[in-house]
């Protein structure tokens, strides 16, 4: 197999932090399973976004691996994504879903028209439009529900929230999409660590307190990976088991 992502360890941009870790001297399975054409397109996406956007903001290898394992290992075919930004996770999940033969399986919402247009151009190049639908909207708006269900052919099995990182907006997303999940469905929430609270542009506390407050109100039992990471030495991914210091939350809707 070609060297693929192992070459990223020599690049200086902070987006390549995972590839420089002491235990990451290999091609992660999420990249190993890509065809040569898919990898070449993704590699072009990395280069192009790095040139055009100072902060591309994609989820890292730990997070996309978690999502891919959950979807691929369980045959999931109805997924809502809140926040696709430049399209990394949508591309990766689109490649996965195409390999699984799951058409019309990913419905993704972002409120930024310009970045969605950019991401859509890569969906077009990757020929993923039968598998992935990108729309421009506020991911907490109720009018997304009917559109998502129509595209997916039913209520979502999985909702991935990685959008504004704002406390109030996250609460609204949790309220909206938890109620729409099929029984047994799962919410995955990125950026649940103390460190990631700084991403809330409103200064209201971010995703972590939103998840905690929502679960206290609704009686949910979240699994919060790396919620304790606070920007001190314990933020060093080399000493973390789950390597992403921004953290990942899991909430399941009971049957």
N, C-alpha and C positions, 0 to 999 in steps of 0.2 A: 504494500500500500504506500502511496506517496506520503511525504512528510506532513502534509496538510497543516493542521493547527500547531504542530510543534514549532514551526517557524515563528509563531507569534511571541514566543518567549524572549525574542531579541528586540521586539518593538517597544518603544518608550511611552506610548500613550497609556494613560491609567486604565483604559478599558481592558488591557491585556494582563491585569493583575493575576488572574487565575493561572495563566500559562507559565508564569515565573515561579510558582510555588514549588517547594522542595519535593512534594509528592505528585507533581503533575507533569512528569516527563513522559507523556504518552498522549495518544489521540483519544479523546473521550468518546465513549460509545455513540453518543448522539451525532458525532461527526463521522465516525467509522461507517455508520450505516447509510450515509449519503452516497448516491451515485457520483461518478466523476463529474458529470455535468452539473449536478446540484451543488457539489462542493465548489466548483469553479465559479458558479454564480454567487454563492455565499461569500467566497473570498473577495470577489469584486465588490459585493455589498460592503464588506468591512473596509476596503480601501476607499470606496467612494464616500461613505458616511464620515470616515475620518477626515477626508479632505474638506467636506462641506459643513460639518457640524462639530463644534468644539466638544460638546457633551452628547454623544449619541444615545446614552441612557438605556442600552439594552440589558435585559436580565442576563446574569452570568451563567457559566456552565453548571454550577450546582442547581440553580433554579430550573433551567430548561431541562436538565436531566431528570429532576423530580417530576416535572409535568409530563415529560415524554414517557417515563416509566409508568406513571399512573394511567395515562391514556392508552399507551400501547399494550400494557399488561392486562388491561380490562376491557378492551374493545370499545372504548367510549367513542361516541359519534355525534354527541350534541354538546358543544362547548361554546360558552360565551366568554369573550375576553374584553375586559374594561381597560382600555389604554393599550394601543399598539405602537404608538409613536412612529419610529422609522421602519418598523416592520420585522425586526429580527425574530421575535418569538412567533409571529404569524408565519414567516417563511419556514422556520424550523418545524412548527406544528403542521403546517401545510404539507411539507415533505413527508412527515410521518403519516399523516392521514391519507395521503395519496398511496403510500406504500401499503397501508391497511385496506385500501379500496373503499374508504369512507367518504363519499361525496357529500357536499353541503353539510359539513361537520363543524366548521369554526365560523362563528359570527363575532366580529370584532368591532369595537366602538372607540372612537377618539374624537375629541372636540376640536382638534386642530386640522383645519382644511388643508393647509399647505403640506404638513407632514404626511397626511393621509394620501394626498395626491402623489407624493414621493414614494410612499410605501406601496401604493397601488401599481406604480410603474414597475416595481420589482415583482409583484404578484403576476403581472402580465408577462414579464420576461420568463418567469418560472413556470408559466402555464398552470397556475394554481386556482384560477377563478371558479372551477367546478367544486373546489374544496373549501375555499376561504372567501368570506364576504366581509369587506371593509366598509364601514359607514362613518359619516361625520355626524356626531350628536354628543350631547352630554350623557355620559354613561349612567347617570342616576335618574334620567328621565323615563317615566313610565311608558312613553310611546315606543320605546325600544322593545318592549316585551312581545307584542304581537308580531313585529317584524322579525325578531329573532326566532320565535316559535315557527313562523311560516317557513323561514329558511332552513331551520334545523329539522322540521317535521315533528316537533314535540318540545316538551319542557327540557331545559338544559340539565344534563347530568353533572356538569362541572362548570363553575364560573371562576375565572381567574381575574383578580382585581390588582391592577398595577397602573393606576391612572394619575390622579391629582396629588395623592399623598396628603391631602388636607383632611383634618379631623371631621368637619361637618359633612363634607362631600362623601367621605368614606362611610360615615353612618348612613347616609341616604342610599348609597350603593348596597350596603349590607342589608338594609331593610327591604329594598326592592328585589334583589336577586335571590336572597334566601327564600323568600316567599314563592319565587318562581321555580326553584329547584324541584326536580322530581324527588319523591321520598327516597332517602338514601344518598342523595346527591351531595356534592362536596364543593365548598368554597375554598379557594386558595388565595391567600392575600400576601403580596410581597411587601417588604419594608416594614416589618413589625418590631424592629429592634429599637432600643433607646437611641442608638446612633442615628437611625433613619428619621427620628422625629424632627431633625433639622430641615428635612425636605418640605415641611409644611410652610408654604409661602404666606399663610395667614397668621402664623405664629400661635396656632391654637393647640398644638401638641402632636398632630400627625396621626399616623395609622395605629400605633400601639395603643394609646388611650381610647381611640375610637373602637377598636376591637374589644378591649376590656370592658368598656362602658356598654357596648352593644350586647355582649355576652351576659353581663350582669342583668341587663334589662330583659333579655329574651331567654335567659336560662341556658345559653350555649356553653359548650365545654371546648375551648380552643386548644389546639396543640401549637405552641409558639416556639419555633426553632430559632435560637440565638436572640431571643428578646432581650437578654441580659447584656448584649454587646453595646458598649457605651462610648467607644472612641479611645479608650485607654489601651494598655498592653493587651487586654483580652480580646481586642479587635483584630489581632494578628491572625489572618486566616490559616497560617501554618500550624497554629495550636488549636484551631477549631475542628470539631468533627464534621459538622455541616459548615462548609467553608465560607459561605456568603455572610458577611457581617451585617448586611441589611436585614437579614432574617426572613422567615417564611411562616405564615400562619395557615392552619388547616381547621376548618369547621365542617362537621358533617351533619346533615339534616336527618334526623331519625325517621325510621319507618314506623 
